[in-house]
Amino acid sequence: MCNVNFRHLKLSVPFILIGISFVIAFNIFLKRLNIDDRRQTAQFGMHEADIGVLQELSGNDLPTMLAILKDQVGISTVIVPESTIGSYERLSKVTVLSGHQIINTIRVGQLYRTVLSELRRQTTIVPNATYVVVDEIKVYKRVISYLKLFLPKASVIEHKGRIIQVNLPVEKVMRLPLGFSDQLLKTYMSFGLNIIPEFKSYATPSTLKVDATFSELADIDQVHSIMFSNDYNFGDSDFIDHLLLNIQRADYKLIFPEFLSKDFLQPKQFHALAAQLSSEVVVSHGLTDSDVTGSFDYLFNRYMRALKERAPHLLVLAPVNRSNASNLYDKNILYMRKVIETYQRYGGEAVDYFPVLSSIKYSFAEKALMGIGIFSAIFLVILKVHRLTGVRQTGAVIAGLCVIYAAVMGAPRLTVPMLGLIAVIIGPTLGMIYFYPSESKISGMGRRLKVLHLTKYISSAVGVCLVSAVYCVALYSDPVYLQNIIPFKGVKLGLLMPVILVGLYFYCGDRRANSIFYVLRRVFRFPLTLATFFVLLMAAVVILMYIFRSGNYLQLLEFEANIRVILEKIFVIRPRFKEFLIGYPALIFGFWFADRKLKDMVWFLNALGVIALASVINSFCHFHTPVLVSLYRSFFGLFLGVLFSIVVYNAFSLGHRLVKSLSFISDQ
């Protein structure tokens, strides 16, 4: 009687602890849903250079172009890069000449003979230096003051006639940043457009230059946020702290481009800056130069996918300039307006402000209780896989889990990543091994009863994964995760480990799980047959594709890209291929054929089947994606997976009957 009570206690206590911790996690989960409800707004902007492209295509002047973009398209924001020596030269505000060019010009007696001769009388012209000639006093003061802020004194020399000698090659001088002049921004300001200044980079970070630039921006009322060029030099931690202080003092928001790790030269430094501003970060979505070469349909689908699946605060529209299409300007205006109107039709709101992101707070005690629930799930898996005989073995396992739990909770930086990773791995594993019925139970079932138990099995396994997803969403509710400043760590491990664990469990079976080492040793001694080789090769290909495609490392085939577009048009949010083409069919067939000729392949089918469950949780681990979007995607992944399985099963049955019929006819 005592043994029976103890056995029941081993199961009931972990389930009670999981239930208590789940209530806490679900309460935080509901707060996350409230935040998602307030994320259905977006600000639409354009880069100053792209506005220039539209001007060239249309022949409009800047005021006319801005009026069209604001009133007809719906643009409310313009990104303006920091002025440089090169931009002032394009505006005919300065003349830039290299030293060797001056020497050659004087030698042949050509352009600027009077000015350059006077300069030559003042000083020795350095061939490797650059000379900036300025007419306007106001522009001269700006150029000389900024150059002296971040260049060594010996590198900047003033000469009579407002001539500045810079001891740098002309290519570098042309890129030197000179802050933001309200005179150059007045056209944008007159249209009431929000201005996002883009800070340009220089080789040596200068705190003085940063202070001067922020001081200038303070006088411009239409600046509420800033961004940095992708080659910006963030320097060391002290310089980042100085930038942070200026941003906080000015009460600016920081524009944080999606997928910046691919494009930025210093993504880690930028992440470090953004992490300290988490709730004041504005996630933006834009295109790279290679993306703009796509068609109008490609860009439209790309923008709409970003708006629907990730809800960025700022969408930076770009025109198509590399196309042979006629009426290129009109088509650009129409496609950009279509993006905004479609977004509004789906329930989004185009705004000219950035909403404040609320912060979800939870205490250490709540985090600790969620951790207890997750570790209780580990205990249940161990209890199912291994035969724990007696109080001593059970106590040893509990003591070991307590030590690991204390270590995880005692390391604040690792607590959330470790608990999240465990939840991602344990959910699919627990769902598969606890709810998969025994072979003896499946063998006596009729077709209808089998369908009923299959439905119950899949629903239970998916339900466990959704519970794990709730834990992950609750743990990763800080703005630094919701903004994807710090993404989920261990994506590949979370996808691969359930496949390995479930495959090993079903290969070894209930009675051999405790002897896994000896089972694997026997496997490695088996002779390698041709059939076994092809099974292993197919498994390796599927798993490698599964892992690498999870990070979009492989380029999409045109056929696959077209299917994705079709699925997005039908379902709005595209279900994942690995769920409905691989995971769910394998999960269903692993149950359906467990008592037939394929029963020796159940371990392989279940290993592939857990891919669907791991992918479900992985969808929720894109924390910048609204939760309901992930839930919607998971539901249709299951729906298409069941549908695809039925089609494959009937096609296989029909083919099998056809082969038997042909064999019978040939025998006659």
Secondary structure by P-SEA (a helix, b strand, c coil): caaaaaaaaacaaaaaaaaaaaaaaaaaaaaaaaaaaaccbbbbbbcaaaaaaaaaaccccaaaaaaaaaccccccbbbbccccaaaaaaaccbbbbcaaaaaaaaaacccaaaaaaaaaaabbbbccbbbbbbccaaaaaaaaaaaaaccccccccccccbbbbbcccaaaaaacccccccccaaaaaaabbbbbbbbbbcccccaaaaaaaaaaacccccccbbbbccccccccaaaaaaaaaaaaaabbbbbbbcccccccccaaaaaaaaaaacccbbbbbbcccccccccaaaaaaaaaaaaacccccbbbbbbbccccccaaaaaaaaaaaaaaaaaaaacccccccccbbbbbbbcaaaaaaaaaaaaaaaaaaaaaacccccaaaaaaaaaaaaaaaaaaaacccaaaaaaaaaaaaaaaaaaaaaccccaaaaaaccaaaaaaaaaaaaaaaaaaaaaaaaaaaaaacccccccccccccaaaaaacaaaaaaaaaaaaccccccaaaaaaaaaaaccccaaaaaaaaaaaaaaaaaaaaaaccccccaaaaaaaaaaaaacccccccccccccaaaaaaaaaacccccccaaaaaaaaaaaaaaaaaaaaccccccaaaaaaaaaaaaaaaaaaaaaaaaaaaaaaaaaaaaaaaaac
